[in-house]
Amino acid sequence: MMKVSCSQEDLNRGLAVVGRAVATRAVLPITNNVLIAAEGSQLKLAATNLEVAITCWIGATIEEEGTITIPARLVTDFVNSLPSGRIDMTVAPRGQSVELTCARYEAHISGLDAADFPPIPKIDEGVTIKVKSEELRTAINQVAFAAASEESRPVLTGVQADFDGDTLTLAAADGFRLAVRKLTLDNVVEEKVTVIIPARSLAELNRLITDQEEPVELTINPKKSQVIFRLRNVEMVSQLIQGTFPNYDQLIPQSYTTKAVVNLADFLRATRSASIFARDGSGIVRLQVMPKDGKGKIAISARAEEVGDNVGEVDATVEGEETKIAFNGKYLVDVLGVLGEDEVAFEATTSSSPGVLRPVGKDNYVHVVMPMFVQW
């Protein structure tokens, strides 16, 4: 038996939050469902795809406690279609269906027994860390996109998180680029902990913390197989990736022969323009860095045999020698789109060694991109 009422707005928002964790290709049919549990003075909603589990609590008036699982997509779409106002939910004794009423709408939704729902891990012991949500969000934005999307090397689909003292270092690499971001924690970690968090999980976390002002608290279980992120009224548990992340420090060039400091918006615009032509030319965007009397410029160009070519120039403060180097335009656009400072420093050595991008005025981020080989 379960009898509960809540507002359409709260239920709609809660279902949207947990809906991100509902399995799309379900091995277990019940993972297509959302768990609804009336406990105490709150309604708990939970979903899992066995890699990530999200739990959300919403305010409710509970007459009788109870629990059931019902098809997530159906209930989400239905609740979304209802007018705002009060929703009443009832599960009959020994019942396997929920009756929902709202204003002049009512529905019966068949469900499955909550006892068969995969248990959502409770992580109470291990290493607990607090980090400011705004800073964490920026850091995830600057790193997670550089993780690999295909699964041939599972560790590369994750982001290495290295907790040391009061510093968290996030790193991601897909074999063509590397992003490394350092941020300060709200507490000190007694002993160093390193784990690999799936990039997909961090992308979900980012969506959940968009309007969160309080710090995010995370706990890594003692076996280092799972992590839980605690937000206001929401918890997300993610599996961790087992394996050894590449030693990326050796991939970051320690010196350069050419350095250009350039306005970020100008650089991004010229790179986007070139990328349009590069689409038909295997994505190649060419950079020519030219020093001139303490000033200088970068010419950003692309050409595709069948389509044509283009070139855009941006002013830059160049030190060192003239250089030419080519990259996949998408990789440049990706990193220039997340830097967030007014100016970016671009460092290069030869046309066959990696290029390095850093925000000017902050030393907490470095991005390395492998060059492409072209005939100049």
N, C-alpha and C positions, 0 to 999 in steps of 0.2 A: 504494500500500500504506500502511495506517496501522494501528498496533496500540497501544492505550493503555488504561490502567485508572485509575479515580478513584472517589471515594466518591459514593454516591447523594445524600447531603446537599449536597455541594459542587456537583455537576452540577445538582441541582434548583434550588439558590440562583442559580447562574450563569445558567441558562435563564430564571429569573424576572426577573433583572436585564435581560438583553438583550431579553427578550420584549416589553418596553414599546416597543421601536423597530421591531418587525416591522410591515410594511405591512398595513393592514386592507383597503383597496381598492387592490389592486396593479395598477399599470400594467405593471410587469415581474413576471411570475409568480415569478421567483427571489427577489424581495423578500419573498415569503411564507416564505422559508426562513431558517434560521439557519446561519451559517458555523461549522464546527468545524475547528480546525486544531491539530494536535499539533506544538509547536515547543519544542525544548530540554527544559526540565523542567516545562513548563506546557501546559495545554490552553487555547487561546484560543477564545472564543465571540464572535460578532459578528452584529449585525442592523442593518438600515437601512430607513427608509421614504423615503429621499432628502431628507427635511428634517432628520431627526435620525439619527445612527448611534451605537450603544452597543457598546463592546467590553469584555469582562470576561475576566480570567484566573483560572483555578483550578489548584490543585496537582494533579499527576497523575504516574503512572509511565508513561513513554513508551518503548516498545520500538522502534517504527518511526514516524518522522515522516510526516505526510501531512495531507491536507485534503479536505473535502467539504462540500456544503450539503444539508440535509435539511429537510422541512417543519416549521416551528417549532411549530405548535400540536400536531401529532401527537406529536413527540418530548417536548415539555414535559409534556403530559398523561400520556404513558406513563411517563416517568421519575418523575413525581409519584406515580404509582400503585404504584411498586415499593417493596419493603421497604428499610430502610436497610442499607447494606453496600457491597460492592465491585461496581462496574459495569465490565465489559470491553467495549471497542468495537473492532471490526475492520472495515477496508475492504479488500476483496480487490484485488490488483493490477489496474489499469485498471477497477476496479469502480465502479459507480454506486449501490451500496447499502451501508448500514452494518449490521453484525450487532451487536446489543446483548445481553449476557447479564448477569443479576444473580440470584444464588441459583438458584432453579429456573425462572426466567423467561427467555425469549429472544425476540427480535424481529428481523425484517429490515425496514429502512426504506429505500425507494428515494429516491435523491437526485439532485442536479444537479451538474455540474462546477463546482468552486470558481472556475475561471478566468472564468466568466461572471458572478460575483457583482460588484455595483457596487463599485469601489475605495473604501475608506474613507479619507478625506483624512488625510494626515499633516501636522500643522501644527507645524513646528519653529522657524520664525522669525516675527517680529512682536513685539507688545507682550505681555510676560508679567506677570501680576499675581497676588498671593497675598492671600487673604482668609479670615478665620476662618470655619469652616463653620457654627458655631452662629449667628453674627451674620448670615451670608448667608441662612441658612434663615429666620430671623425676618423679615429684610427682604423676601425673596421672598413670604412669607406675607402681609405687610402691603401689598404692591403689586400682585402679579400678577393678583389677582381683579378689579382695576379695568380691566383691558385689555378691549377689545371682543371679542366672540366671533364676530360675523359679519364677513365679509371685504370689506364695501363700501369701507372705507378700510384697506388692508393695514397701514399704519404703526401704526394704533391697536390691531391685534391683538398688537403687540409691547410690550416694556418698554424704554424708553430707558435706556441705561446710560452714565453720563457719568463717566469716570475723569479726575480732575484732582488732581495732587499725591498726597496720601495719602487722598483722599476719593473714594468712589463714591456717586453719586446715582442712584437708580433712580426712574423715573417712569412711570406708566401712566394712561391716560384713555380713556373710551369715549364721550365727548360728554355724559354725564350726571354723571360724577364724575371726580375726579383724586386720585391717591395719589402722594406724593413722600416717599422715605425716604433719608436720608444714612447712610453707614457708613464706618468707618475701615479702610483697607487695611493689609496687613502690609508693603507696600513702597511706595516713591514712584514714581509714573509720571512719566517725564522730560517728555513732552509730552502735552497733553490729548488724549484719545481719546473719541469719542462713537459708539456703535453702537446698533442696535435689535435686541434679542434676542426671538424669538417667545415669547410668554407660555407657550405649551404646552411649549416646551423648558425653561423655568425650572421649570415644575411637575414635569417629569420629573426635573430635577436635584435638586429638593427631596426627591423620593422616594429618590433615590440617596444623599443625604447624611444620611439620618436617623440612622445610627449611626456617622458619620464624626467622628473627633476631630481629626485633623490638618487644617491649612488646605487649602482648595481652591485649586488653581493653574489659572489660565486663560490661554490665549494667543489673541490676536486676530491673524489672518493679515494680511500687509501690505495686501492688497486690501480688507480690511474686509468680506469676503463670508462668512467663517466664523469660528467660535470653538470652541476645544476646552477642555473642563473635565477636569482630571486629578484623580482620587480614588485611594484605596487600591484597587489591583487593578481599577479601572474607569476607562474614558475615555468621554466623550460629546462628539461633534462636532455642532454645530448650524449650519445656514445662518443668516445674518443678514438682516434685512429691509432692503431698500434704500428710501430715501426720506427725507423731512424730517419730523421729529416736530414737532407744534405747539409754539409758544413758550408753555409753560404758566405761566411766572412771572406773566404778566399776568392769569391766571385766578385767582390767589390774592389774595383781598381783603387790602388792607394795613391796614384799620382795622375797627372794629366799633362798634355802638351798644349792644349787649347781649352780656354774656358770663356764662355759667353754668358753674360747676365742680360736677360731680356724680359720685357713686359709679358706677363703670363697670358693676358687676354689676346694680345697681338699674335703671340706664338701659336696659341690654340686656334685662332681664326685662320691663320695661314696654313696650318697643318690640316685643318678640316677642309679647306679649299683644295689643297693638293690631294687629299684622300679621295675626293670625288673622281679625279682623273686616275688615281692609283687603283681604283676598283677594278679597272680592266687591265691593269698592268701588274698583276700578282701583289697588289697592295703596297708597292714600294714607293716610299716618299724619300726624296734626297735632300740632305742638308749641306749647304756650302757655307762654312763660317769664314768670314773675311775681316781681318783686323784692319783698321785704318786710323792712324794718328790717335791712339788711345781710345778711339770710338770703334765703330765697325758695324757690320750687319750680317744677318743670316739670310741666305736665299733658300727658300723651301719650294721644291719643285717636284713634279711627277710627270711621267709621260707614258702613254699607252699607244702601241703601234697603230691600232685601228682608229683610235678616237681622237687623239691630239695630245697636247701637253699644256702645262701651266707653270707659272712661277710667281711666288709672292715674296716680298722682302720685308724684313722687320729690322729696326735698329737694335743694336746690341752693344754692350761694353765688352770688347773682346781683348783678352790677354793671351799671349802666346802666338802660335803660328796659324796660318791658313790651313783649313782641313776640309775634307769632303767625307761624308758618311751617309749611309742609307739605312732606313728602318722600315719595318712594317708600320704603315701609317696608323692602323688601329691601336697599336701599342702606345704610340706617342699620344694620340687623342685620349686614350684611357687615362694615362697618368696626368696629362695636363688638365684634364677635367676634374681632378680631385685634389690638386695641390693647395688651393685655397689662399695662397699669399699673392701679393701683387706682382712679385718678380720671381723668376726661376733661374737657377744657374745650370747651364749645360756644360758638361765636361767630356772631352774626347781625347784619345791618344792617337790611334791610327784608324783607317777606314775598316780594319778587320778586328778591332778590339771594341769591347762594350762601351756604350755611351752611358753617362750618369746624369741624372736629374735630381736637383735638390731645391726645396723652397728657400728663397733668400731671407735671412733673418731668423730662421729656425734651424736648429741642428738635430731635429728629432726624426727626420725622414730622409731616406735615400731610396732611389729607384734606379735599377740597372736594366738596360735593354740591350739585347744582342743585336749586332748589325746584320744587314743583308748584303750579299755580295752582288755588285752590279758592275757593268761596263760603263765607265764614265765617258 
